[in-house]
Amino acid sequence: MKEITTDDVPDALGPYSQGIVSGDTVYVSGKTGVDPDTGEAPESVGEQTTQTLENVAAILEAAGASADAIVTATVYLTDMDDYDEVNAAYESFLSKPYPARTCVEVSRLPAPLDVEITVTAELDND
């Protein structure tokens, strides 16, 4: 098992790794839409989703993978009424075949944001 860290995403809010590589798999902890350069998050849930996926992609890149290698994703929303806006951002960031995905509404997230995403991806060891 190998810990993955990068300065290209905001620091973790607790005692957990940004990502872990185990075998040929990368596990990325839940990320939010905080911009690592400004420490701020966009107001719209669509822009938060895009920034969240950019943060996820930065961790994957540090591990030697890419967003195209995502196998599964879990999306946590504080309001399921934002589902369509999240889907639009998600679809524009990722490509077919889309990862298997679960989307759930939660009462709140550790940071005062609207979306958090965690993924599992494969490493390309060719």
Phi, psi and omega in degrees: 000137182228131177282140177247127175223151175211147176279358182277004175225158177298153178298153176297148180269006182198189182278073177211161180274150174297319178202161178224135170256128175226116185063233180258022185238140176249128177249117181255126178296162179304128178242154178241183185268031177282128178286124183294337181279325185253339185076008181249162176241147175297159180282320184283145180294330177295314178292324175298320180296315179299314179296322177301313180293327174296320177294317176300314181298325178296320177292317178301317179298318178297334180272349182096022180234183177220172179298333178294345181267002181292128180262316179225153176220146171238126181249127178250123179243143175275350179209111182295347174294344178273002186307312182295319180293320177296315179301319180298315179293318180300313182294325181284339181270323184257165180235163179290147354287131180293151177298154168299145188212146170240139177229125181228151174268135178236158183290327175191168180244165181301329175252155182284067181232176187257343185214144174220141182227137172237146182222161169235135183223163177261145170273144175264104184260022179285000000 
